[in-house]
Amino acid sequence: MSVEIKIRKGETVDKALRRLKKKIDREGIIKDARAKRGFEKPAERRRRKKKVKNFSAYLRKKWDNV
């Protein structure tokens, strides 16, 4: 999972770094690395997935009414 960006002609290093960070965020590399940092019990995994599922359903319901 290597992420590459090519520095455009005349582009500053700051802008290239910003593009790299955005690309990494979009691909979820940091989130994935943090999740794999330590062991997660199966019960914790189920609890986390259920929490995400409930929150997604809440948002869907909230925005369907708008």
TANOR-V246961 format. One record per backbone hydrogen bond with DSSP energy under -1.0 kcal/mol. NH is the residue of the N-H (numbers start at 0). CO is the residue of the C=O. E is the energy in kcal/mol with one decimal. If there is no record, write none. Layout:
BEGIN
nh: <NH:NH>
co: <CO:CO>
e: <E:E>
END
This chain:
BEGIN
nh: <10:15:16:17:18:19:20:21:22:23:24:25:26:28:31:32:33:34:35:44:45:46:47:48:49:50:51:52:53:54:55:56:57:58:59:60:61:62:63:64>
co: <7:11:12:13:14:15:16:17:18:19:20:21:22:23:27:28:29:30:31:40:41:42:43:44:45:46:47:48:49:50:51:52:53:54:55:56:57:58:59:60>
e: <-2.1:-1.9:-2.7:-2.2:-2.3:-2.3:-2.6:-2.2:-2.3:-2.5:-2.4:-2.6:-2.0:-1.6:-2.1:-2.4:-2.5:-2.0:-1.8:-2.3:-2.4:-2.4:-2.6:-2.6:-2.5:-2.1:-2.2:-2.4:-2.7:-2.2:-2.5:-2.2:-2.3:-2.4:-2.6:-2.6:-2.5:-2.6:-1.6:-1.2>
END
